[in-house]
Amino acid sequence: MARSKEFDVDNVLGKAMTIFWQQGYEKTSMQDLVTGMGIHKRSMYDTFGDKHTLYMKVMERYTDTVSGKMESRVEGLPSAKEAIRLLFEAVAFKKGPEPKGCLLVNTAVELANHDPEAAAKVTEAFRNTEHLLERLLRQGQESGELALSFDPADMAAYLHNALVGLRVLVKTDPQAGRVRTIIDLTLKPLDSSPV
């Protein structure tokens, strides 16, 4: 007869996410995970499999959480510019105990060159963010708020690239004034008068 779990799976998965986010994949040992998650090693293997499988589950959870937050932050905002700025500011000026930066960006830098599964998850998440930006840009053009002088897909790729860079920058240079100036300059092309 199988024993029921003596821990909340989502809760311990969240703990694993924080550990990987702070330390990276390679530097996180199984002992770090067992200690940080507060479960027995056997329970961890039985529930999540090996370290790599756990990491993939953590990435799925992170992606679902981040995507959900991004969507909910911009849902119903009347201004595309305001929505896009809000996304940038949410990345730059995080509130709460979350580690700095972005687990997806960390994974892209650390694992993407030699881990096809991790690279695929990062690519999919990046593509989803880019599509969100493109959707906002199209809405702005359709409403007359944004100029028609740029292609929304191209501008979304540009903005997403800047957003990824910002996620790296805030890990090392969190000066609010400097970061705000970078955001302002990045979003400057959206200030062009509609044609």
DOTORGU-226909 format. One record per residue (C-alpha): residue in three letters; residue number from 1; x, y, z. Coordinates in Angstrom, 1 decimal, decimal comma. Last residue first. Layout:
BEGIN
{aa: ALA | i: NUM | x: X | y: Y | z: Z}
...
***
This chain:
BEGIN
{aa: VAL | i: 195 | x: 0,9 | y: 58,3 | z: -38,5}
{aa: PRO | i: 194 | x: 1,1 | y: 57,7 | z: -34,7}
{aa: SER | i: 193 | x: 3,7 | y: 60,0 | z: -33,0}
{aa: SER | i: 192 | x: 6,8 | y: 58,3 | z: -32,0}
{aa: ASP | i: 191 | x: 6,9 | y: 57,5 | z: -28,3}
{aa: LEU | i: 190 | x: 7,2 | y: 53,7 | z: -28,9}
{aa: PRO | i: 189 | x: 10,7 | y: 54,2 | z: -30,1}
{aa: LYS | i: 188 | x: 11,7 | y: 55,6 | z: -26,7}
{aa: LEU | i: 187 | x: 10,9 | y: 52,3 | z: -24,9}
{aa: THR | i: 186 | x: 14,6 | y: 51,4 | z: -24,6}
{aa: LEU | i: 185 | x: 15,6 | y: 54,9 | z: -23,7}
{aa: ASP | i: 184 | x: 13,1 | y: 55,1 | z: -20,8}
{aa: ILE | i: 183 | x: 14,0 | y: 51,6 | z: -19,6}
{aa: ILE | i: 182 | x: 17,7 | y: 52,5 | z: -19,5}
{aa: THR | i: 181 | x: 16,9 | y: 55,7 | z: -17,7}
{aa: ARG | i: 180 | x: 14,9 | y: 53,8 | z: -15,1}
{aa: VAL | i: 179 | x: 17,8 | y: 51,3 | z: -14,6}
{aa: ARG | i: 178 | x: 20,2 | y: 54,2 | z: -14,0}
{aa: GLY | i: 177 | x: 17,9 | y: 55,8 | z: -11,5}
{aa: ALA | i: 176 | x: 17,1 | y: 52,6 | z: -9,7}
{aa: GLN | i: 175 | x: 20,7 | y: 51,5 | z: -9,2}
{aa: PRO | i: 174 | x: 20,5 | y: 47,7 | z: -9,2}
{aa: ASP | i: 173 | x: 23,8 | y: 47,1 | z: -11,1}
{aa: THR | i: 172 | x: 24,8 | y: 43,4 | z: -10,8}
{aa: LYS | i: 171 | x: 21,6 | y: 41,3 | z: -10,8}
{aa: VAL | i: 170 | x: 19,5 | y: 44,1 | z: -12,3}
{aa: LEU | i: 169 | x: 21,7 | y: 44,0 | z: -15,4}
{aa: VAL | i: 168 | x: 20,9 | y: 40,4 | z: -16,3}
{aa: ARG | i: 167 | x: 17,1 | y: 40,9 | z: -16,2}
{aa: LEU | i: 166 | x: 17,6 | y: 44,2 | z: -18,1}
{aa: GLY | i: 165 | x: 19,4 | y: 42,3 | z: -20,9}
{aa: VAL | i: 164 | x: 16,5 | y: 39,9 | z: -21,2}
{aa: LEU | i: 163 | x: 14,1 | y: 42,8 | z: -21,4}
{aa: ALA | i: 162 | x: 16,2 | y: 44,5 | z: -24,1}
{aa: ASN | i: 161 | x: 16,1 | y: 41,3 | z: -26,2}
{aa: HIS | i: 160 | x: 12,3 | y: 41,2 | z: -25,6}
{aa: LEU | i: 159 | x: 11,9 | y: 44,8 | z: -26,8}
{aa: TYR | i: 158 | x: 13,9 | y: 44,2 | z: -30,0}
{aa: ALA | i: 157 | x: 12,0 | y: 40,9 | z: -30,7}
{aa: ALA | i: 156 | x: 8,7 | y: 42,7 | z: -30,0}
{aa: MET | i: 155 | x: 9,7 | y: 45,5 | z: -32,4}
{aa: ASP | i: 154 | x: 10,3 | y: 43,0 | z: -35,1}
{aa: ALA | i: 153 | x: 7,0 | y: 41,3 | z: -34,6}
{aa: PRO | i: 152 | x: 5,1 | y: 44,6 | z: -34,3}
{aa: ASP | i: 151 | x: 6,6 | y: 45,9 | z: -37,6}
{aa: PHE | i: 150 | x: 7,3 | y: 49,5 | z: -37,3}
{aa: SER | i: 149 | x: 5,9 | y: 52,7 | z: -38,9}
{aa: LEU | i: 148 | x: 2,3 | y: 52,0 | z: -37,8}
{aa: ALA | i: 147 | x: 2,7 | y: 54,4 | z: -34,9}
{aa: LEU | i: 146 | x: 1,3 | y: 53,6 | z: -31,5}
{aa: GLU | i: 145 | x: -1,8 | y: 54,9 | z: -29,7}
{aa: GLY | i: 144 | x: -4,0 | y: 54,5 | z: -32,8}
{aa: SER | i: 143 | x: -6,1 | y: 51,7 | z: -31,2}
{aa: GLU | i: 142 | x: -4,9 | y: 49,2 | z: -33,8}
{aa: GLN | i: 141 | x: -1,3 | y: 50,2 | z: -33,4}
{aa: GLY | i: 140 | x: -1,5 | y: 49,8 | z: -29,6}
{aa: GLN | i: 139 | x: -3,3 | y: 46,5 | z: -29,9}
{aa: ARG | i: 138 | x: -0,5 | y: 45,3 | z: -32,3}
{aa: LEU | i: 137 | x: 2,1 | y: 46,4 | z: -29,8}
{aa: LEU | i: 136 | x: 0,4 | y: 44,6 | z: -27,0}
{aa: ARG | i: 135 | x: 0,1 | y: 41,4 | z: -29,1}
{aa: GLU | i: 134 | x: 3,8 | y: 41,6 | z: -30,1}
{aa: LEU | i: 133 | x: 4,8 | y: 42,0 | z: -26,4}
{aa: LEU | i: 132 | x: 2,8 | y: 38,9 | z: -25,5}
{aa: HIS | i: 131 | x: 4,3 | y: 37,0 | z: -28,4}
{aa: GLU | i: 130 | x: 7,8 | y: 38,0 | z: -27,3}
{aa: THR | i: 129 | x: 7,0 | y: 36,7 | z: -23,8}
{aa: ASN | i: 128 | x: 5,7 | y: 33,4 | z: -25,2}
{aa: ARG | i: 127 | x: 8,8 | y: 33,1 | z: -27,5}
{aa: PHE | i: 126 | x: 11,1 | y: 33,5 | z: -24,4}
{aa: ALA | i: 125 | x: 9,2 | y: 30,8 | z: -22,6}
{aa: GLU | i: 124 | x: 9,5 | y: 28,4 | z: -25,6}
{aa: THR | i: 123 | x: 13,2 | y: 29,1 | z: -26,1}
{aa: VAL | i: 122 | x: 13,9 | y: 28,6 | z: -22,4}
{aa: LYS | i: 121 | x: 12,1 | y: 25,3 | z: -22,3}
{aa: ALA | i: 120 | x: 13,9 | y: 24,1 | z: -25,5}
{aa: ALA | i: 119 | x: 17,3 | y: 25,2 | z: -24,2}
{aa: ALA | i: 118 | x: 16,6 | y: 23,2 | z: -21,0}
{aa: GLU | i: 117 | x: 15,8 | y: 20,1 | z: -23,0}
{aa: PRO | i: 116 | x: 18,7 | y: 20,6 | z: -25,4}
{aa: ASP | i: 115 | x: 21,3 | y: 20,8 | z: -22,5}
{aa: HIS | i: 114 | x: 24,8 | y: 21,6 | z: -23,7}
{aa: ASN | i: 113 | x: 24,6 | y: 25,2 | z: -25,0}
{aa: ALA | i: 112 | x: 21,4 | y: 26,1 | z: -23,1}
{aa: LEU | i: 111 | x: 22,8 | y: 25,2 | z: -19,7}
{aa: GLU | i: 110 | x: 24,4 | y: 28,2 | z: -17,9}
{aa: VAL | i: 109 | x: 23,5 | y: 31,2 | z: -19,9}
{aa: ALA | i: 108 | x: 20,0 | y: 30,1 | z: -21,0}
{aa: THR | i: 107 | x: 19,4 | y: 28,7 | z: -17,5}
{aa: ASN | i: 106 | x: 20,2 | y: 32,0 | z: -15,8}
{aa: VAL | i: 105 | x: 18,0 | y: 33,8 | z: -18,3}
{aa: LEU | i: 104 | x: 15,1 | y: 31,5 | z: -17,5}
{aa: LEU | i: 103 | x: 15,7 | y: 31,8 | z: -13,7}
{aa: CYS | i: 102 | x: 15,5 | y: 35,6 | z: -13,9}
{aa: GLY | i: 101 | x: 17,3 | y: 38,3 | z: -12,1}
{aa: LYS | i: 100 | x: 17,4 | y: 39,0 | z: -8,4}
{aa: PRO | i: 99 | x: 16,2 | y: 36,3 | z: -6,0}
{aa: GLU | i: 98 | x: 12,5 | y: 36,5 | z: -4,9}
{aa: PRO | i: 97 | x: 11,9 | y: 37,9 | z: -1,4}
{aa: GLY | i: 96 | x: 9,4 | y: 40,6 | z: -2,3}
{aa: LYS | i: 95 | x: 9,2 | y: 43,5 | z: -4,7}
{aa: LYS | i: 94 | x: 10,9 | y: 43,4 | z: -8,0}
{aa: PHE | i: 93 | x: 12,0 | y: 46,7 | z: -9,6}
{aa: ALA | i: 92 | x: 13,6 | y: 45,8 | z: -12,9}
{aa: VAL | i: 91 | x: 11,4 | y: 43,0 | z: -14,0}
{aa: ALA | i: 90 | x: 8,2 | y: 44,6 | z: -12,9}
{aa: GLU | i: 89 | x: 9,4 | y: 47,9 | z: -14,4}
{aa: PHE | i: 88 | x: 9,9 | y: 46,3 | z: -17,8}
{aa: LEU | i: 87 | x: 6,4 | y: 44,7 | z: -17,8}
{aa: LEU | i: 86 | x: 4,8 | y: 47,9 | z: -16,6}
{aa: ARG | i: 85 | x: 6,5 | y: 49,8 | z: -19,4}
{aa: ILE | i: 84 | x: 4,9 | y: 47,4 | z: -21,9}
{aa: ALA | i: 83 | x: 1,4 | y: 47,8 | z: -20,3}
{aa: GLU | i: 82 | x: 1,7 | y: 51,6 | z: -20,2}
{aa: LYS | i: 81 | x: 2,7 | y: 51,7 | z: -23,8}
{aa: ALA | i: 80 | x: -0,2 | y: 49,4 | z: -24,8}
{aa: SER | i: 79 | x: -2,6 | y: 51,7 | z: -22,9}
{aa: PRO | i: 78 | x: -6,1 | y: 50,7 | z: -21,8}
{aa: LEU | i: 77 | x: -4,8 | y: 48,1 | z: -19,3}
{aa: GLY | i: 76 | x: -7,3 | y: 45,2 | z: -19,2}
{aa: GLU | i: 75 | x: -4,7 | y: 42,5 | z: -18,7}
{aa: VAL | i: 74 | x: -1,2 | y: 43,9 | z: -18,3}
{aa: ARG | i: 73 | x: -0,3 | y: 42,7 | z: -14,8}
{aa: SER | i: 72 | x: -2,4 | y: 39,5 | z: -15,2}
{aa: GLU | i: 71 | x: -0,5 | y: 38,4 | z: -18,3}
{aa: MET | i: 70 | x: 2,9 | y: 39,0 | z: -16,8}
{aa: LYS | i: 69 | x: 2,0 | y: 37,3 | z: -13,5}
{aa: GLY | i: 68 | x: 0,7 | y: 34,2 | z: -15,3}
{aa: SER | i: 67 | x: 3,7 | y: 34,0 | z: -17,6}
{aa: VAL | i: 66 | x: 6,0 | y: 34,3 | z: -14,5}
{aa: THR | i: 65 | x: 4,2 | y: 31,6 | z: -12,6}
{aa: ASP | i: 64 | x: 3,8 | y: 29,2 | z: -15,5}
{aa: THR | i: 63 | x: 7,5 | y: 29,7 | z: -16,5}
{aa: TYR | i: 62 | x: 8,7 | y: 29,2 | z: -12,9}
{aa: ARG | i: 61 | x: 6,6 | y: 26,0 | z: -12,5}
{aa: GLU | i: 60 | x: 7,8 | y: 24,6 | z: -15,8}
{aa: MET | i: 59 | x: 11,4 | y: 25,5 | z: -14,9}
{aa: VAL | i: 58 | x: 11,1 | y: 23,8 | z: -11,6}
{aa: LYS | i: 57 | x: 9,8 | y: 20,7 | z: -13,3}
{aa: MET | i: 56 | x: 12,8 | y: 20,7 | z: -15,6}
{aa: TYR | i: 55 | x: 15,1 | y: 21,1 | z: -12,6}
{aa: LEU | i: 54 | x: 13,4 | y: 18,2 | z: -10,8}
{aa: THR | i: 53 | x: 14,0 | y: 16,0 | z: -13,9}
{aa: HIS | i: 52 | x: 17,7 | y: 17,2 | z: -14,0}
{aa: LYS | i: 51 | x: 18,2 | y: 16,4 | z: -10,3}
{aa: ASP | i: 50 | x: 16,7 | y: 12,9 | z: -10,5}
{aa: GLY | i: 49 | x: 13,1 | y: 11,9 | z: -10,0}
{aa: PHE | i: 48 | x: 10,6 | y: 14,3 | z: -8,6}
{aa: THR | i: 47 | x: 8,4 | y: 12,4 | z: -6,2}
{aa: ASP | i: 46 | x: 10,3 | y: 9,2 | z: -5,5}
{aa: TYR | i: 45 | x: 13,7 | y: 10,9 | z: -5,8}
{aa: MET | i: 44 | x: 12,7 | y: 13,6 | z: -3,4}
{aa: SER | i: 43 | x: 11,0 | y: 11,2 | z: -1,0}
{aa: ARG | i: 42 | x: 14,2 | y: 9,1 | z: -0,9}
{aa: LYS | i: 41 | x: 16,3 | y: 12,2 | z: -0,2}
{aa: HIS | i: 40 | x: 14,1 | y: 13,1 | z: 2,7}
{aa: ILE | i: 39 | x: 12,3 | y: 16,4 | z: 2,7}
{aa: GLY | i: 38 | x: 13,0 | y: 19,9 | z: 3,9}
{aa: MET | i: 37 | x: 13,3 | y: 21,5 | z: 0,5}
{aa: GLY | i: 36 | x: 16,4 | y: 23,4 | z: 1,4}
{aa: THR | i: 35 | x: 18,1 | y: 20,4 | z: 3,1}
{aa: VAL | i: 34 | x: 17,2 | y: 17,9 | z: 0,3}
{aa: LEU | i: 33 | x: 18,1 | y: 20,4 | z: -2,4}
{aa: ASP | i: 32 | x: 21,4 | y: 21,4 | z: -0,9}
{aa: GLN | i: 31 | x: 22,2 | y: 17,7 | z: -0,4}
{aa: MET | i: 30 | x: 21,5 | y: 17,0 | z: -4,0}
{aa: SER | i: 29 | x: 24,0 | y: 19,7 | z: -4,9}
{aa: THR | i: 28 | x: 23,3 | y: 23,0 | z: -6,5}
{aa: LYS | i: 27 | x: 26,4 | y: 24,5 | z: -8,1}
{aa: GLU | i: 26 | x: 25,6 | y: 23,0 | z: -11,5}
{aa: TYR | i: 25 | x: 22,0 | y: 24,2 | z: -11,7}
{aa: GLY | i: 24 | x: 22,3 | y: 27,7 | z: -10,5}
{aa: GLN | i: 23 | x: 22,8 | y: 29,0 | z: -7,0}
{aa: GLN | i: 22 | x: 20,0 | y: 31,5 | z: -6,3}
{aa: TRP | i: 21 | x: 17,5 | y: 30,4 | z: -8,9}
{aa: PHE | i: 20 | x: 18,2 | y: 26,7 | z: -8,2}
{aa: ILE | i: 19 | x: 17,6 | y: 27,2 | z: -4,5}
{aa: THR | i: 18 | x: 14,4 | y: 29,3 | z: -5,1}
{aa: MET | i: 17 | x: 13,0 | y: 26,7 | z: -7,5}
{aa: ALA | i: 16 | x: 13,7 | y: 23,9 | z: -5,1}
{aa: LYS | i: 15 | x: 11,7 | y: 25,8 | z: -2,4}
{aa: GLY | i: 14 | x: 8,8 | y: 26,3 | z: -4,9}
{aa: LEU | i: 13 | x: 8,9 | y: 22,6 | z: -5,6}
{aa: VAL | i: 12 | x: 8,7 | y: 22,0 | z: -1,9}
{aa: ASN | i: 11 | x: 5,5 | y: 24,0 | z: -1,7}
{aa: ASP | i: 10 | x: 3,9 | y: 22,5 | z: -4,8}
{aa: VAL | i: 9 | x: 4,5 | y: 19,0 | z: -3,5}
{aa: ASP | i: 8 | x: 3,0 | y: 19,7 | z: 0,0}
{aa: PHE | i: 7 | x: 4,6 | y: 17,3 | z: 2,4}
{aa: GLU | i: 6 | x: 3,9 | y: 13,9 | z: 4,1}
{aa: LYS | i: 5 | x: 2,9 | y: 12,3 | z: 0,8}
{aa: SER | i: 4 | x: 0,6 | y: 9,3 | z: 1,2}
{aa: ARG | i: 3 | x: 2,1 | y: 5,9 | z: 1,6}
{aa: ALA | i: 2 | x: 1,5 | y: 3,3 | z: -1,1}
{aa: MET | i: 1 | x: 0,0 | y: 0,0 | z: 0,0}
***
